[in-house]
Amino acid sequence: MATPYTQVFPLPRHQHFPKPNPNSITVTNDRYLANHPLVLLINKCHSIKQLKQIHARMLRVELFFDPFSASKLIEASALSHFCSLDYAQKVFDQIPQPNLFSWNTLIRAYSSRQDPIQSLLIFVNMLCEGRDFPSKFTYPFVIKASTKLKAFRFGKALHGMVVKGGFGLDLFVLNSLIHFYADCGCLGTAYLVFENMQTRDVVSWNTMILGFAEKGYSNEGLKLFHRMVDENVKPNDVTMMALLSACGNKLDLKFGRWVHAFIERNGIRESLNLDNALLDMYMKCGSVKDAERLFDKMGEKDIVSWTTMLVGYARVGNFDAARSVLNTMPSQDIAAWNALISAYEQSGKPKEALAVFNELQLIKKAKPDEVTLVCTLSACAQLGAIDLGGWLHVYIKKQVIKLNCHLTTALIDMYSKCGDVEKALEVFHSVNVRDVFVWSAMIAGLAMHGRGKDAISLFLKMHENKVKPNSVTLTNVLCASSHSGLVEEGRAIFNQMETVYGIVPGVKHYACLVDILGRAGELEEAVELIKNMPVTPSPSVWGALLGACRLHGNLELAERACNQLVELEPENHGAYVLLSNIYAKSGKWDEVSMLRKLMSECGLKKEPGCSSIEVNGIVHEFLVGDNTHPLSQKIYAKLDEIAARLKSVGYVSNKSQVLQLIEEEDMQEQALNLHSEKLAMAFGLISAAPSQPIRIVKNLRVCGDCHAVAKLLSKLYDREILLRDRYRFHHFKEGNCSCKDYW
């Protein structure tokens, strides 16, 4: 058994080579000692241990101070299959005068790391030392590091150095620059570099085509491919993958099939990556049959192939097939589980997403990663499952998982949507790095909880911190103004969008301002704003106006807004429901009946109200008039008790909330009592601990009668009730609501 000092292979002991003088200057291309036995042994190393032995011998014979010999040692420690960059860096730091090859080797090695900032720092150090100038082998890897870091200004400076240094015609360097500009979103500059190239190879064309495809300019990518063929440049499998990416983004199945035929017709080298690209294109374009045929014919499949099929089935809603793929996969890595969890979550099936996550935890076939946690937290947010969301937060801490911006945003969103905005703020303030999405999520959280002034204050602080807001940020701030009745503040922010924040108001921003004005009763100004919009008013704009008409009882304007809304979205049942509520509020039951009949003739049905409540980590769902719950008998007994207590304090139900025409008073009242949020509240009162708030999530806007009842119940039973409807949160406590009846 070898000891730590045992030589792995014999090293030369007595060689009669002249010893280099460490104080003498050795030129960069001096290879006088290139055939020294120690230097030749470097290429035969199979482990870092062997390399360290050679390093020790080189130090003893003073060979290490020869720049060429030392550079070979650095190359092996930085780029071999057993490489250790930390060791390579230490070796480099000991060299008195590293040559350009050594600098380039380290720059190249660090450029391939996930966080390649060290590559740029070494490049800058090389410039500062001033002994060596960058070569054509230096720039591609520094540019590669700049691309990964999206260091646009640094990359532009590199471009200038390339031109001044006389490398403006080097093909490898120019291809790197095209990739850099395309990846940074500057397709115009990338194309300019491409057009000005005197010589282009297939890599140049592929990089530009892929750049167009990845940034959503699929048509330009396809045009460039046709030009490539016209100029007799032979495409390869990488070209085809770029083209297929463009087809998938464009959902152009016809051209995708043509590309497939082109591959077969021109004998382009088949590869697993190319087959996977074809699979992905077919699934994105919705052609499951084409994908299945190709998948069955594939001689080789990897985890990407299986996962592509899984995601494709889930995308078209065939979750049984997706699940079957997961069960059949030879190797179930975390990416496959993530694909199914994400598919359920993004398809509005959060319960199923959480079920898959729970299964993953039980079988322990793969360890959850950042993507798993983000998707599962999003599912918790949809369901209002704060117990599981809180458990995930603890899991992140126990596993010492670093809170990057994606995870931070997911946690803030989860806590906000589950009703604990203070916990969301705690997460927000606990991190040092906050991108625009983190700020936007926290502003949205404050907005949905009716804390408009806090949301605007945070937005201004974001501006002070020089974080540039995006379109979503402004939408969130305007929503905060709307929910809190901050008309002047909302109007001012809207007017400053383009001049101060550099964002042209879109249709969503106009809808928010219409909502702000409409809620405040400024209906004439809201109508004038719609008239003067530079873009066509969307359903959300007319929906905001219709909602304002419901609030203020403006029947004439409501009918006009409803007509416009139905014209744009004929199947929008919500428009009919809102107008019906306005008619009912005005006592126009004939009109209510007419709308009901019209909806029936058009085949439209009111979306059933569904409320969920989490108790002891289990989510319970209730539909209108639901009697399927195991505790239904106790729930309805509690409802009777609630009704009696409400009557004892003089409460009279708001019958304008009944959509259908029910002439009997007691039947109208019974219909209101069966609303899903009332069933959830009754269940919460009998199941949740008295010290725990009752947390309810409803898929629709909470009706006025349920809102009034929740206020009274919070006082009569001395319970805190948190109810999240489609638009915002309502905190009921001691007979009051956080919305101050402004919702």
Phi, psi and omega in degrees: 000132184286139173273169179302342184256000181290133177286136180285323171214156187295138177252147178294136184257314186236100178243142183259054173265146177296141179278129178290145175276117183297341181269350181276154180270123179254130181293154187299324185263018179286113179244033183302325182256019184299331183260012176299135182308323179295319180294320179293329179292336182303319182289348181262002181291144177239001181204162179293331179297315178298319181297320179295326177296317179294319178302314181299317179294321179297323178293322182293322182264009178062022177285335183299335184276000171276120185305320181294314181298316179297323181294327177292325177295318179295318180302315181293320183284338183260329190239355181283173182292340179254023191303152174223104184295326178299317179293319179300319180296318179295320177298314181300317183295340182270351182280126181297316182223082179297143178274175184299324179301319179295314177303311182298323181297314179294317179301316180296315182297315181290333181293339180271354178286161180297321177243092191271027183301327181298330179299316180291321181295319179294321178299315179296319178298321179298318179295320182294322179292328170074006180280325183237142176260146180303145178247181178293345176271347179277310191299316183304324183279328174292321178295321177300316178296319178298323179296313180298323183274356186054037181276080190295313183295320178297316180297322177296320178297320177299320179301316178298319179294324178301313181294313182293329182278358177085020179253017184291353179248358183288124186298314182297317180295315182294321176299322177296321179293321177300313180298319180300307183295319179297316182291332178276002177087005180264070185294329179298314179292320178301316181292326178295316176299315180300313183294327184274359179290133177285327179229134177235141172250182183297331178296321179300311180296314181299317182297318181289319179297314180295323177301314177298314184297315185290333181264010174089009179256062186296322180300317180295322178297318180293321178298319181294325177297315179299321178294323178300314179295318179299328181270014174061032172268122185282119178289155177238190184295330178292321176302315182296322179294322177296317179297316180295326175298318178296318179298317180297318179294326182273351185057039182262085183295322182300311180290326177300319177294324178296319178298318179300315179294322179299318179300313182290321184291325185260006175062034179292137186306122177284146177208163179298320180297321180291318177299320178295323178295321177295316177303313182298318179298312181298318181292318179297324180278000175082010181266081183296322182298315178300317180296318180297318180299315180295317181299318181293330182275342185297125178287329180233135178228144174237187183299329179294319180300309182296317182294324178299317178296316180301311181296320181297315177298317181294324182297325180269006175087007179268076186287335176296317178293321179299316179296322179297321178298315180301318181290333185270340185304135179295330180222117181264090176274175187295333180299322180293315178297319178300321182299317182287317178300314180296319181299314178298314183297316183284345178266011179073030178239066185295327180297317180293323178299316180292327178296319178295319179298317179298322178295317178301320180294324184286315185276338174055041178277339179211151183267130179304139176244192184301318181296317178303312184294318180297314180295318182290321176298322178295321177295319176300320179298317180298320184273342187077027183274080186287332180296310179292320178300318177294322177298319179297323178297317178296320179300317179300318180292316182294324180277002181052046177275125183293133179282094173278181186295326180296312181292320179300314179300317181296319179293316179299316180297318180297309182297320180297313184284344176267002172098002181249077183291333178294320177294323177298317178297323179298316177296315181302314183282348183277347184253150180267327181260119179229117175269184185298330182288324177296311179300315183297319180297319182289322177297318178297320179299314178296322181297314184290343177263012175076014180262066186299316181295321177296321180296316179293321178299318179293322178298317179293324177294322176300317179297319178297325180280007177060034172263116185287122180289157173249186183300321181294320179304312181294323176300316180296319180293319179293323176297320178299318178296320181295313184293338182251005178069028181270078188293308183297318180296316180296318179297318181295316180296318179300316182292338181265357187306310185280317186286320184264317188255356174069028180237122178286127181302130177259183185296328178293324180291322176295320179298321178297316181293322175300319179295318179300311182292317183296315179299325181280000178088004180274062187292323180296316179296322179297317179295320180295322178297317180297320180300322187263009179297135179285348177239161181294129180302134181268172175304326181295328179292310180292327177296321178295319179293320179296319177297323178293322178296323177297319182294322186253004174068030179271095188290317183297313180291327179297317180297321179294314180296320180296318179300316180295319182294316181291329178296322180281323181228085184302335183260017180279094182291336181298327180296315179296321181295316179298314180296322178298319178297324178293317177300315182298321179297329180270001179077016181270075185288335176296318179293324177299314180297320180297316179296320179299318179293319180297318178297321180295317181294325180277358181075020180267138176234140177296131177300126182294138177292135179224127179238137179240150179217134180261125177228122180054041176080359179250130180268124178250136181245144179227133172261172178299128178067022184296133174227024183267349182290143180303333181258025184305319182299315179292324181296314182289330175294321178293324178297319177298318178297318180298314181300318180296317181292325178294317180296326182294337178258013173084019181283135176241128184293151180269096188282355177290348181277356180276118183289311183281157180281110177236112188283326183286131183300315184292330179288324176298316181295320180296320179299320178293322182293342182268004178301144188299324182291331177290321177297318180294321179295318178298317178297319178298322181293328182265347187244324184277144179299143182305331181279347184264139174292150176271114184254120183234139175240126179244143183283340181244177175291135180294137182281160183300322181292316179295325178297315180294320179296317181299321178300313181293319181297323180298331179273314184295324183254002180052051180233145174271128180240125176248117183239119177256120175257195186297336189248330187194180178259147172236120177259110180261126180205129177053039175083007181236160177239144181298336182282351182054036180061026179242084182211000000 
